[in-house]
Amino acid sequence: MKPEGTFRQRAKEALADKELRGNFRRAMDSLMVKRANQFSDVDEWTRLRSLGEAVRKRTLEKLPDLLEKLETNCKKNGIQVHWAETTDEANQIILAILQRRGAKKVVKGKSMVSEEMHLNAFLGEHGITALEADLGEYIVQLAEQMPSHIIMPAIHLNRRQIADLFKKKIDGFEYTESAVEMTAAAREVLRREFSEADAGLSGVNMAVAETGTIVLVENEGNGRMVTTVPPVHIAVTGIDKIVENLEDVTPILSLLPRSATGQDITTYVNMISSPRKEGEKDGPEEVHLVLLDNGRTRIHADPETRQTLQCIRCGACMNHCPVYTKVGGHAYGGVYPGPIGKILTPQIEGIEPYGDLTSASTLCNACVEICPVKIPIAQMLVRLRNEAATGCPESSVKEAGVKKSTVEDMVWKGWSTSHSSPAAYSMMTAVLGMTGNMMPKSAPMLKEWTSVRAKPKFAKKSLHRMVKKLGVDDE
């Protein structure tokens, strides 16, 4: 889905919104402090981070075999497994499950992959209501917005804005800016929906190949309600969210909440291995696992781009990114914002609609230093920028080369020639010294630069010419 406008346009609008910038500044400062307190022991952070990276790399190296193993063990446990190459296929699979059950209402736990699929809108077109049960997701659904953060979807809103929204959208809500009272109001609505829902849908934090177990972590309990109260549970995940065995779960569980929200451990850890068994008092009658590719196989095929799939969706890169903290998640125009979105979204959706995200970075490396599984995001951004401008038929990057420019190629070729030939360089500096300062700020070659910087001033004589005039040998 092509976003409206460019990142530059959306960022400009966000920068002009003082309230938005204030909301993010307060939230990010708090999250950075909490995360720093969790990893105050540098030695522990270093060891745990290396372990997390090793787990993710080993998993991705074995991914095809582990996916087959996961399917086998899930089926042994009574979980029905479905494969989807595209988001359209995944949506059709989920629709078929719901229609077979005659479902008209679905409650959802947090799932970024379902956002990637635009599942809510798709189900709505077929007469099925999908209600978000995560509080942050519920808020942005009421506001008819996309999540602004992969962990905290409504982080861009303050209490006054949420109170105004609840007053407009929730019948009987008496205006209050008390977080406790607003949460209680949302809980009252959602608890009723849990009991009336025909099916529940959740994301997946990890799928354990060895045991056929779906691991789901959360803080609010809505995930547990979604996966146990309705008669059908549908879990949807990208094929990259898999680990080899239960031992691999431990380091990820230690890294994820501490990196994301500064907690020792998340409030709820759910491990789902089967539908309700005979004699059990709760749980769904059916459990379905939908495994979505959507470009991940293509990304996995290249050893360098494969590193993108190491992500455990903690959001730490966003919390520490100087660009994200200024403009927020909606400026990115896609499901995955921030540094991880800059490398993941163009690879999944394509360079043509999202290639400008790769330049929405200062390459300061803050995201690289903070990533709990050592994804070289800055390196990947440079790779994608190059792919956008050059590309090749064998590239694993979707729509590589789509932004190729003959004029830009000629400019860089001229630059290369002038800087590799002393005579050409001398001629270039002499010409710029005579004519460079005559160029207006609005000149095509200066317009982008001078929009945010001072116009460069060219010296009338180069250093080489000046020292030569003084009789100094500059060789």
ABEGO torsion letter per residue (X at the ends): XBBBEBAAAAAAAAAABAAAAAAAAAAAAAAAAAAAAAAABAAAAAAAAAAAAAAAAAAAAAAAAAAAAAAAAAAAAGBBBBBBABAAAAAAAAAAAAAAAGBABBBBBBBAAAAAAGAAAAAAAAGBBBBBABAAAAAAAAAGBBBABAABAAAABBAAAAAAAAAAABBGBBBBABAAAAAAAAAAAAAAAAAABABBBBBBABBBAAAGBBBBBBAAGAAAAAAAABABBBBBBBAABBBABAAAAAAAAAAAAAAAAGBABBABBBBBABBBBBGBABEBABBBBBBBAGGAAAAAABAAAAAAAABAGAGAAAAABAAAAAAEAAAAGBABBEAAAAAAAAAAAEAAAAAAAAAABAGAGAAAAABAAGBBAAAAAAAAAAAAABEBAABABBGBGAABBAAAAAAAAAAAAAAABAAAAAAAAAAAAAAAAABBAABAAAAAAAAABBBBBBBABBAAAAAAAAGBBAX
